[in-house]
């Protein structure tokens, strides 16, 4: 009987959190759904599986960040893994990694396993190894083999075989150095019917570690239990920055509506789930199925969110009404750009800008919060396109916006474009994160681009906040308060939290945040310069709060892009 240990390396570069004075905050972690799925399938179907464990080092890194002991992260990771190896004595150690930023951890982790017992079979899977299998096997000498795509069927074949080397050599999804030398190209081995995967065993994780992914900030401080579900796999689109086809393919496979509802009911009844995070890559691929599923979810008396980016074209008044009835409180819209040229010719996304406003208005009509994801810094994107995006963000009245810098993820067309044209100067995968510009294409100034991404969020979310404009200070407050709780030195955060509290009649808290804002702007030239650049009359706002006078109107039209992105 074989024992299998799964390890999830950090999604983020630990070195980015070494500065003890930096206000860097790790994003919320999502439940390791892929590993839970594999565990459920393997326990049910494998003959030779003895036991399985999971070590998520993102949880460890979070603890180190919170205790400001990140400088010791490598020793801590190694010691934690060593302890698990000694206690569990696995036969197979599998690394599950999604993003480029995890690359640097993999060799170090499999080396710990091999040093403990050279007989351990070390394998890797997930989006990153699936797409970068040649490079990973070249640079990770202690890694034995890689599984391409989803792992349920390939792992079953491996675990139940008495000749694992034979499986790796001949199974279409497995690849190692000898098979690469023979010219083998790994291929997917998917489960066609997702209902064949048994219900998941959530007891192998601590759900409390995965309870802060929600995007609707009304509920940040309220008791809740968030749990994720993927009701489908695959996406037919080929957006330039997405690596989904390397992991799940382009054909969309579904769970039955009945199975989804049964799983959600079990999460609610057995694990206390109150918020269902629908994390499909393309939930609305089959609109009629989506409508039927929403009608069924409406009977469960739970709240739902779409945190991953929903298709804008699918949302009309009928769909928005169904979303609201199903308890959906917030939807992140996968808009990506406010330029039709960028959408259609660079991203290759089947979305017209004219569809955005009706979708947002339909959601707002039915009380569903709308977030939006923007990706900037793609080769071929110009200042004029970023200006269009800025204006689109200000015109459509989203409740919150997120602007990310394009990442050339392994397995995406963007990565291939960047490699073919020499656009990646910094080959350090630890820097492939959404807040850093690693693409050096013509017309892209990394410093200005990073400034544009950050300052666009400041301008749209704070200076010209839509909800403040229309007098919905209660909605704006939830989001802004979340910011200052994470970043206590956020000048705009304290300023506009103060304005919201004043408008809502809580003068004590308004004065408290106004005092914090005054201190920040009076002592920090960087925040002061940002206020001047974006037309934020912070003194006037603070004075109005202190004197209990009418608050000044929200700032006016967006400045040109060259001013937005000045160094």
N, C-alpha and C positions, 0 to 999 in steps of 0.2 A: 504494500500500500504506500502511495506516494504522498508526501506533504508539499504543499505549494504556498510560498510566501509572496504576496504582492507588495510592492513598494511604489508609492507615488512620490517622485521627487518634487521639490518646490517648483511652483510655476514661475517664481520670481527670483531675481538675483539677490541673494542675501547681502552681498556687499553694498547694495544700494541703501541699506538700512544701518550701516556702520556708524554714520554720523549721529551721535547722541543728541545733537541740537536740531536735527532736521525733523520736520513735522511730517515725515513719510508715514502713510498708513496703508497697511495691506488691504487689498480688496477682500470682500467676503468670499469664502470658499463654497463651492457647490458640492453636493453629495457625489461621491465617486460612483456614479450610476453605472458606468461600464463594468467596473469590477464587481459591483453587486449583481449585475446581470450575469456575468460569467460564473460567479460563485453559485448562484441559484441554478444555472443550467448544469454546471459540472457536478454539483452535489446530487442532482436528480439523475443524471445520465451516465456518469463515470462509474466504472466497475473498480478501478484501482486507485481512486482518490481516498486518502486517509483523512486529511484535515487541511484546512486552508486558513491563512491569517492575512491581515492587511496592516501595513504601516504607512500612514500618510504623513510625510515629513512637512507638509504645509502646516499641519497643526503644530508641529514642533517649532517651525520657523515663526509662526504667530506668537507662540509663547516667548521666544527669544526676543522678538521685536518689542513685545509689551514689557519685558523685564530689562530691556536695553543691554542684552548680553549677546548680540548678534556676532560680535567679534570672535566668539568661540563656536560658531555654528558648525564648522567641519568636524571638530572634535565631538560635539554633541550628537550630530547625525551619526557619526561612526560608532559612538558608544551606545546609542539607542539601538542601532541595527545589530551591533555585536550582542547585546543583551537578548534581543529577539532570536538571533541565530542560536545562541547557546541554549535558550529555553525551549525553542520550537524544533530545532534540528531539521530544517526543510531539505527536501531532495531537489526542489526547483525554486529558484528565485526569479520572479518576473517583475520587470520595471514597466510601469504604465505611464507614458508621457504624451502630452498633447502638443506642447508649444516649444519653439526654438529655445526659449529661455531656460528650459530644463536640461538642455543638452550637456552642459558642463558638469552636471551632477552624476551622470549615468556611469561613466567609467569609475569614478571614485566609489560608488555604491557597489557595483558588481565586483570590484577589487576586494572590498571588505568581505563579501561573500566567498570569493575564491580563496582569500587568505585564511578564512575560517575553515573551509573544506573545499579543496580543489575538485572534489567529485560533484559538487553542486552544479546542476545545469542552470546557467544564467541566460535568461531570455528577455526580450523587450517587445512591447507592442504599443498601440495607440497611434495618434495622428503623426507625431514626430518620427518615430522609428519606421512607420509604414512608408513615409515619403522619403526619408533620408537614410535608407537602410545601408546603402553602399558606404556613405561617409561614416555612419555610426560604427559599422563593423571595422572600417579602416582605423578609426581613432579610439576605439574601445576594445583593447586586446583581451580583456577579461569577459567580454560579452560573447556568448556562444552562438546565439541565433536570434532572429527577428521574425515576428508574425506580422503579415500585412493585413490591415483592416481589422474587422471584428474577430474576437478571439474564441467565441464559444466552441465552434466546431473544430478549429485547429487545435485548441488546447485539449479537447476531449480525445482527439486522435493521438496526441502526444502522451497524455497521462495514461491512457489505456494500453499503450503499446509496450511490449517487452524489448523493443529495439527503437529507442528514441532517435538515434542517429539515422535510421532508415526513414522514419517519419519526416524528419527535417530535410532529408535529401529528396524525398519523393512527393510529399504533400505540397499542393500548389501554393498554399499560403505561407509556408516556412521558407526562410532563406538563411544561409550561412556562408562563410568564406569559400568552402569548396564548391558549393552550388553556384555561387557567383562566378567562380573561375570556369565552371562548365557552361556558363551562359544562361543559367536559369533566371527567369523573370518571375517574381512572386505575383500571385493573383489572389483576388478575394475568394473567400469561402463563407457565404452569408447564410444565415437562417432566413428562409423565405417567409415563414409565418411567425411573427413575433409572439403570437399566443403560445408558441411552443416553449417559451422561456417561463419557467415557474415563477411564482411570487417571490419577491426578494426578501432576503434575511437581513433586516436592518440592525439586528443585534450585534453584528460584527463591527459596527462603527458607533461612535458616540454622537448622536444626533445634535447635541448641543454645540458641537464644533461647526455645524453647517446651518446655522439659524439666522444669518444676517445678510442673505442675498436679496431680500425683498427690495424693490425699487420704490414702492409707495411709502414715503417717509412719514405718513400719518401714524404708522404702526411701529415705528422704530423702538419706542420705549414701552410698548405694550406686550404683555405675554402672548406668545405665539409659538407655533411649531411649523416651520417650513419644511416641506419635503418635495423632491423633484420627481418628475416623470417625463419620459420620452415616449410619446404615443406613436411615433413613426421614426423611421431611419431613412436617410438618403435625401438628396435635393437635386432637382433637375437642372438647376441653374449653374452657371460657371462664372460667378462673380470673381473678378480678377484677384482679389485678396484672400479668397476662401480656399481651404484645403479639404473641404468635406468629401469630395469624390475619392480622395486617397484613403479615406477611412470607411465611409458608408456607401459610396457609389452614387450614381445619379438616379437610379430607379428608386422610387419611394415605396417602402414597405410599411404596413400599418399593423398596429394592434387592433383587434376588434373593439368596437365601442363598448360592448359588454365587458370585455376584459379590463379596459381602462377604468370603467366605473367600479368594477369589483376591486381593482387595486386601490383606487382612491378611497373607497369605503373602508377597506382594510387599514389603510394608513390612518384614516380618521379614527376608527374604532379601536385599533390595537396599539397605535403609536401616538395618539393625541394630535394628529396633524390638523392644523387650522388653515394653513395656506398651501395650496397646491401650485408648485412652480412648473408651468408647462414649458419645457425646454426643447421642443422639437426644432429641427432646422427649418422645416416648412410645414407648420401645422395646418395651413389653409390650402395645401396642394389639392385636396378634394374638399371643395367648399360644402357640399351637401353632407359629407361625413362630419366635417367640423361643426356644422349647425346641429346635427343630431347629437353629437357628443356634448355640445354646450347645453342643449336642452336636458340631457341626462345629468350633467354636473349640477344643474340648477336645483336638483332635488336633494343634494347632499348637505346643504347649509354650511358651505365652506367658502373661504375667499380664494380667489385664483389670481395669478399674475403671469404675464408673458415677459420674462426678463431678457430673452435672447435676441429679440428683433423679429417682429411680425411683418408679414407682407402687407404693404399699404393698399395695394389694389383690391385686396379681399375685403376691406372694411367699408361697408356702406351703412345706411341707417338700420337695416334689418340685422346685420351682423353685430353692430354696436349694441343694439337692444338685447340680442342674445348673450353677448358678452356680459353686459350688466346684470342680466337675470341669472347668469351662472356664477355671480359673485366676483367677476373680474373687476378689480379695482384699478389696475394700471397695466398699460401695454407699452412696451418699447417698440417703436416703429423703425424698421430697417430702411431708412431713407438714404443714408450715406453721402449724398451730395445734393445741393440745390441747383446744380447745373445739368440741364438735359444733355449737353455735350459729354460731360463726365459720366453721367449715368449710362448713356447709350453707347458711347464710343470708347470709353476707357474701362469702366467697371463691367460693361456688358450686362447691365441690369435692366430687365423689362419693366421700367417704371417711368411714368411721365410726371413731371413736377406738378402738373395741374391736378393730379389725383390727391395730393397731400392735404390741402386745405379741407376738402370734403370729408376725408377720413378723420381728421382732427376734430372738425366740427361735429361729426356724428358721435364720436366718443364723448366729447364734452357735453353734448345734448343729453346723453344717457349717464352722465356722472362718472365716466371712466377717465382716469388720468392718462395723458399721453406724454411719453418720453420719446426722444429721438436719438439715434446713433448716426454720427457723421464720421467719415473717414477722409482724411486730407493728406496731401503729400504724395499722391500717386504720380508716376511719370506721365507727363503730358498735361497735367493739371496746371493752370496758369492763375495768376492773381485775379484775372477777371472772373474765373470760375469760382474762386474762393469768395469773391465779392458777392456773386450770385447766391452762394450758400449762406453767407451772413445775412443777406436781405431776406432770404427764404425763412431763416430761423426766426427773424424778428417779425415777419408778416403772419406766420401761421399760429402763433400763440401756444406753443408746446408748454407743458407744465415744467419740464426740465430737459436740458440738452446735454449730450455727452459728445465731445469732439476728440477723436482718437487719431493718432498718427499712423499711417499705413505701415504695416509690418510685412516684410517678405517672408511669409511662413513657408516652410518646406512643404512641397506638395501643391502650392498655389501657382497660378499662372504668373502672378506678380513676382514670385521668387525666380521663376525661369527668365522672365523679362529682365530682371535686375542682374542676374548672373550673365546672361548673354550680352548685355550692354555694359557690364562693368560698373553698375550703379551702387554696389555694396563695397564701401571702402573699409568699414569696420566689420571684420568677420567674427567678432566676439558675440556668440549667440546670447550671452547674458544681457546684451543691450537691445535685444529684439522685443521690446515692450512698447505698449501703446502711448507712452509719454515721451519717447525718444525718437528722433529722426535718424534712421540709419541709411536711408536712400539718398544717393548723391546724383540725381538725375538733373539734366539741364533745366534751369529755372527754379530749382529747389535750393533755397538757402536754409540749412538746418536750424540755425539760430532763429531766423525770422519765422520759420514754419512752426517751431515749438512755441514761440511767442503768440502766433496767430491762434493756435489750438487752445492755449490756456486763456488768452484774453477774449476770444470769442465766447467762451463759457462765462467769463466774468461779465461781459457786456450783456449777453442775452439772459443769463440766469439771475443777474443782480441789477445792473444799472437800468436795463430796460425790461425788467421782469413783467411778463404779460399779466400775471394774476394781480400784481400790484397796480398795473395800469387800469384794470377793470374793477378794482376795489375788493378783490378776493384775497385779502391779506392772510386769512386763515390757511389757505392752500399754500401760499408762498412761504409762510412761516415754517411749516413742517420741513421743507427742503433746506431752507437757509439755516435753521437751527441744527439740522443734522451736520451741516458743514462746519459750524463753529464748534460743535461738540468734538469733531475729529481734528480740526485745525484751529486751536485757540487763538492764534495770531492772525487770523484771516480778517483783514480790515474791512472789505466789502461785506463779509458775512455779518460781523457785529453791527455795521452801520444799518443794513437793511433789516436785520432782525429787530433792531431798535425801532425802525420805522413801522414794522408790522405790529409790534407790541403796542406802540403808541396808537395806531389806527384801531386796534382791538380793545383799547381802553385799559391796558395793563401798564400803568405809568411806572410802577416800581421796576419791572423788568426792562421797560423801555429805557429808563435812565441808566440802569446797570450796563446794558449793552452800548448805549451811547457813550458812556464813560470809557469803555474798553475801546470803542472805535476812535474816540478822540486821542487816546494815548497812542494807539498804533499809528494813526496818520501824523501825529506831531513828532513821533520819534523814528519813524521808518520812511526814509526818502523813497524807497521803492514803491510802497503803497501810495504815497503822495503823488508820485509821478503817474502811476496808473490812473488815479482819480482825475488828474488833469487831462490826461490823454483821452479818457472816455467820457468827459463831460459830467463827471460826478461831483456835484457841489456838496461835498461832505460837511463842510462847516454849516451851510444853510440847513441841511437835514438835521444835524445834531442840535443846532440852535432851536429849530422848530419843535423838536422832541422835548428839549429841556424847558422851553417856554410854553409848552402845550399849545402851540399855534398850528394852523392848518399846514399840513405837510406839502412840500413842493411837488410839482408834477414830475412824472418820470421823464428821463432824458429823451431827446428827440431822435432824429434819424441816424442810421449807422454811418460812421465815418468811412472814407475810402479804405480799401484794403492796405494800401501802402502805409497809412497811419496806424492801422490796427496792428500790423506786423513789424513795426519799427523796432530796432534793437535797443 
